[in-house]
């Protein structure tokens, strides 16, 4: 499921050397650590998926417009 809403997160890059490493964190304090470009892509996907799921579980349909 994709989200029509923007997904905001902070990205901390610990190393620009290969493999890249760091962590993504959202405004709710959830974080996903990554090491390497593939894990970085998976971390972004996981963060987006968790954001969509948490929005849905709060009783708000992401398809409804305010």
C-alpha positions in Angstrom: 0.0 0.0 0.0 1.4 3.4 -0.8 0.7 6.6 1.1 -0.6 9.7 -0.5 0.7 11.7 2.4 4.4 12.8 2.8 6.4 10.6 5.1 8.8 12.6 7.3 11.9 11.1 8.8 15.5 12.1 9.8 18.4 10.3 8.3 21.7 10.1 10.2 24.6 8.9 8.0 27.4 7.5 10.2 29.8 6.7 7.4 30.0 7.9 3.8 32.6 5.2 3.2 31.3 1.9 1.8 29.3 0.4 3.1 27.2 3.4 4.0 25.6 3.1 7.5 23.3 5.0 9.7 19.7 5.1 10.9 16.3 6.6 10.0 14.1 8.1 12.7 10.6 9.4 12.5 8.8 12.0 14.7 7.4 9.3 16.9 10.8 8.1 17.9 10.7 4.9 15.9 14.0 4.1 14.1 15.5 1.7 11.7 19.2 1.1 11.4 20.9 0.3 8.1 24.2 -0.8 6.7 24.7 -0.7 2.9 22.6 0.8 0.2 20.1 -2.1 0.0 19.4 -1.9 3.7 19.0 1.9 3.3 16.3 1.3 0.7 14.7 -1.4 2.9 14.8 1.0 5.9 13.0 3.7 3.9 10.4 1.2 2.8 9.9 -0.1 6.3 9.6 3.4 7.7 7.0 4.3 5.1 5.0 1.0 5.7 5.0 1.6 9.5 3.8 5.1 8.9 0.9 4.0 6.8 0.0 1.2 9.2 0.1 3.4 12.2 -2.1 6.0 10.5 -4.6 3.3 9.6 -4.6 1.8 13.1 -5.4 5.2 14.6 -8.8 5.0 12.9 -7.8 7.4 10.1 -8.2 6.2 6.6 -5.3 7.5 4.5 -7.7 7.7 1.5 -9.9 10.2 3.2 -9.2 13.9 2.7 -9.8 16.3 5.6 
